[in-house]
Amino acid sequence: MTVTTAKWSLADYHLMIEVGLLVDRHVELLNGEVINMAPEKPEHAQLNTDTADYLRELLGKQALVRDAKPITLPESGSEPQPDLAIVEPHRAIYRTHHPYPENIFWLIEYANSSLSKDLNAKRKAYAAAAIKEYWIVDLKHRQVKIFREPVNGDYCSEVTLKIGEISPLAFPEITVSIQRLLEG
C-alpha cells in the first residue's frame, strides 16, 4: 500500500487561516504541507530579538527586518516564517501580501531543535525560490552557516563561521559580527 499525503495550496492555507482552523496552532506551510513549528526556548527568542535590533541599526532604512513573519514562496506552495527576513522596505505592499522571493535580500533562521528542518527542507525551499542568501545560526554547535548561490533547488556555496565578520551579498558595505549573532 502506498501512502500519499494531501498537498495544500497557498489558497487552501489562507482559507484555513481565514476560517480560524489554525487558531492557536504554531504552524507554517512548507512545500504544500502544514508543519508544526517548535516552541522557542528563551535563548532562541532573545538572540533573535537582539539580532533583529542589531540589523536594524546596521541597515537603517535600506531594508526592513521582519522577525517571525511569513514570506510567500508561490512556486513551491510555501509560506514559511523565518526567524528573520531582511526584505525590501515596501511596507505598503506588505499590507496586501507577504514578501515574495524577489523582495527578499536574505533570510536567517535560529536553530536548535529545528536544525534538521532548517538544514534540509527549508534550505531547499529557499534555494528553489532563488533566495540569494540564507543563514542558519546553529545554537547547538555555536556556529553560523551561510548558504549562497542558489542553483537547481540547492545552494552551491556553504561557509561555516564561528568567529569573524561577514557582509551580506545585498549590502557589501555592511559587516555583521558572527559573535553578535551567537551571543547577542
C-alpha positions as CSV (number, residue, x, y, z in Angstrom):
1,M,0.0,0.0,0.0
2,T,1.3,3.4,-0.9
3,V,0.6,6.3,1.4
4,T,0.0,9.7,-0.3
5,T,-0.3,12.9,1.7
6,A,-2.5,15.7,0.6
7,K,-0.7,18.8,-0.5
8,W,-2.2,22.2,0.4
9,S,-2.1,25.2,-1.9
10,L,-1.4,28.7,-0.7
11,A,-5.1,29.5,-1.3
12,D,-6.1,26.5,0.9
13,Y,-3.7,27.6,3.6
14,H,-5.0,31.1,3.6
15,L,-8.6,29.9,3.8
16,M,-7.7,27.7,6.8
17,I,-6.3,30.8,8.4
18,E,-9.3,32.9,7.5
19,V,-11.9,30.5,8.9
20,G,-9.9,30.1,12.1
21,L,-8.9,26.5,11.6
22,L,-5.3,27.2,12.6
23,V,-6.0,29.5,15.5
24,D,-3.7,28.7,18.5
25,R,-1.5,26.5,16.3
26,H,2.0,27.5,15.6
27,V,2.4,26.2,12.1
28,E,3.8,27.2,8.7
29,L,3.2,25.9,5.1
30,L,6.3,24.3,3.7
31,N,6.2,22.6,0.3
32,G,2.4,22.2,0.5
33,E,2.5,20.7,3.9
34,V,1.3,22.3,7.1
35,I,4.2,21.8,9.5
36,N,4.2,22.3,13.3
37,M,6.8,24.8,14.5
38,A,8.8,24.0,17.6
39,P,8.3,26.4,20.5
40,E,11.1,28.8,21.0
41,K,13.3,28.5,24.1
42,P,14.4,31.7,25.8
43,E,17.9,31.8,24.3
44,H,16.5,31.4,20.8
45,A,13.8,34.1,21.3
46,Q,16.2,36.6,22.8
47,L,19.0,36.1,20.3
48,N,16.5,36.5,17.5
49,T,15.3,39.8,19.0
50,D,18.9,41.0,19.6
51,T,19.9,40.2,16.1
52,A,16.8,42.0,14.6
53,D,17.7,45.1,16.6
54,Y,21.3,44.9,15.6
55,L,20.5,44.5,11.9
56,R,18.0,47.4,12.1
57,E,20.9,49.6,13.4
58,L,23.3,48.4,10.7
59,L,20.8,48.7,7.8
60,G,18.8,51.7,8.7
61,K,16.1,52.4,6.1
62,Q,17.9,50.4,3.4
63,A,15.9,47.3,4.4
64,L,13.0,46.1,6.6
65,V,13.9,43.4,9.2
66,R,10.8,41.3,9.8
67,D,11.0,38.8,12.7
68,A,8.9,35.7,12.7
69,K,6.6,36.9,9.9
70,P,5.6,34.9,6.9
71,I,7.1,35.1,3.4
72,T,5.4,33.6,0.4
73,L,7.1,31.2,-2.0
74,P,4.5,30.7,-4.7
75,E,6.4,28.2,-6.8
76,S,6.7,25.6,-4.0
77,G,3.4,26.3,-2.3
78,S,5.2,27.5,0.8
79,E,4.6,30.2,3.4
80,P,7.3,29.7,6.0
81,Q,8.0,32.0,8.9
82,P,11.8,32.5,9.0
83,D,13.1,33.9,12.3
84,L,14.4,37.0,10.3
85,A,13.6,38.1,6.8
86,I,15.6,41.1,5.6
87,V,13.5,42.5,2.8
88,E,13.0,45.5,0.6
89,P,11.3,48.3,2.6
90,H,7.9,48.2,0.9
91,R,5.6,48.5,4.0
92,A,2.5,49.4,2.0
93,I,2.9,46.4,-0.3
94,Y,3.3,44.0,2.6
95,R,-0.2,45.1,3.9
96,T,-1.6,43.3,0.9
97,H,0.7,40.3,0.6
98,H,3.8,38.9,2.4
99,P,7.2,39.4,0.8
100,Y,7.9,37.3,-2.3
101,P,11.3,35.9,-3.2
102,E,12.1,39.0,-5.3
103,N,11.6,41.2,-2.3
104,I,14.0,39.2,0.0
105,F,17.6,40.2,0.5
106,W,18.4,37.3,2.8
107,L,16.9,35.0,5.5
108,I,18.1,34.0,8.9
109,E,16.9,31.0,11.0
110,Y,18.0,30.4,14.6
111,A,18.2,26.6,15.0
112,N,18.3,24.3,18.0
113,S,15.6,21.6,17.8
114,S,14.7,22.8,14.3
115,L,18.3,22.3,12.9
116,S,17.4,19.3,10.7
117,K,14.4,21.1,9.2
118,D,16.3,24.3,8.6
119,L,19.3,22.5,7.0
120,N,17.2,20.3,4.7
121,A,13.6,21.2,3.9
122,K,13.9,25.0,4.5
123,R,17.3,25.3,2.8
124,K,15.9,23.5,-0.3
125,A,12.7,25.5,-0.4
126,Y,14.6,28.8,-0.1
127,A,17.1,27.8,-2.8
128,A,14.3,26.6,-5.1
129,A,12.7,30.1,-4.7
130,A,16.1,31.6,-5.7
131,I,16.6,33.4,-2.3
132,K,20.2,34.6,-2.8
133,E,21.3,34.2,0.7
134,Y,20.3,32.1,3.7
135,W,22.0,32.0,7.2
136,I,21.4,29.4,9.9
137,V,22.6,30.4,13.4
138,D,23.2,26.9,14.8
139,L,22.8,27.2,18.6
140,K,23.8,23.6,19.3
141,H,27.3,24.0,17.7
142,R,27.7,27.7,18.2
143,Q,28.3,28.5,14.5
144,V,26.7,30.3,11.6
145,K,26.1,28.5,8.3
146,I,25.9,30.8,5.3
147,F,24.3,29.5,2.1
148,R,24.7,31.4,-1.2
149,E,24.3,30.8,-5.0
150,P,21.0,29.0,-5.4
151,V,21.1,26.7,-8.4
152,N,18.6,23.9,-9.3
153,G,16.9,23.8,-5.8
154,D,20.0,23.9,-3.6
155,Y,22.9,26.3,-2.7
156,C,26.3,25.9,-4.4
157,S,28.1,27.8,-1.7
158,E,28.2,26.9,2.0
159,V,30.5,28.5,4.6
160,T,30.5,27.8,8.3
161,L,31.8,30.5,10.7
162,K,32.4,30.6,14.4
163,I,34.1,33.9,14.6
164,G,34.8,36.9,12.5
165,E,32.5,39.0,10.3
166,I,30.5,38.6,7.1
167,S,29.0,41.0,4.6
168,P,25.6,40.1,3.2
169,L,25.6,39.9,-0.6
170,A,23.0,42.7,-0.9
171,F,24.9,45.1,1.4
172,P,28.6,44.5,0.8
173,E,29.4,47.7,2.7
174,I,27.9,46.3,5.9
175,T,29.8,43.9,8.2
176,V,27.9,41.6,10.5
177,S,29.6,40.2,13.6
178,I,29.3,36.5,13.9
179,Q,29.8,36.9,17.7
180,R,26.8,39.2,17.8
181,L,24.6,36.6,16.1
182,L,25.7,33.9,18.5
183,E,25.7,35.9,21.8
184,G,23.6,39.0,21.2
